[in-house]
Amino acid sequence: MNTKQLKKIISKALNVSEKQITEETNSDNLEEWDSLGHLSIMSSLDKNLKGKISATSLHEAYSFKKIASILIKKNILE
């Protein structure tokens, strides 16, 4: 997976344009990224990664950077 694919997954989960998802996107600056939006992101990532990462790893990842960082550490994101 690369960052473009991650942005696409997050944008679909939040039902926003891919252009709205940047390196700086987080739950404080994107209205759609509320608690339900976060659950949608975790669910979408779980589905796309076929369970390679647990939701517990992402439960406090409320920013694009944090999610990317976790996926890099797990050797999932290039």
Steps between C-alpha positions, in 0.01 A plus 500: 500500500618853431387839633276566201311175569476589871357842415245334273391257774464780756313728260254223410451411867421862583309563178714802405713592199850354487624860472380560857735232634854633541796428723353754745145360510375402845186481707539864608505650152257275311142505622419158355776340711289458812468185710280326243732612221793355691321166534433508128870562429604210726243270340608596149867448581427162658306394191763628255789351697318171555557513875877570481460771762270494797257779578662533842818621332305785344256589777685822586625582150297813434718641222624397158860525624436273799323235290780514242762471775335189645470339156865577424610337828295191407668495153163550331547852363783571258 
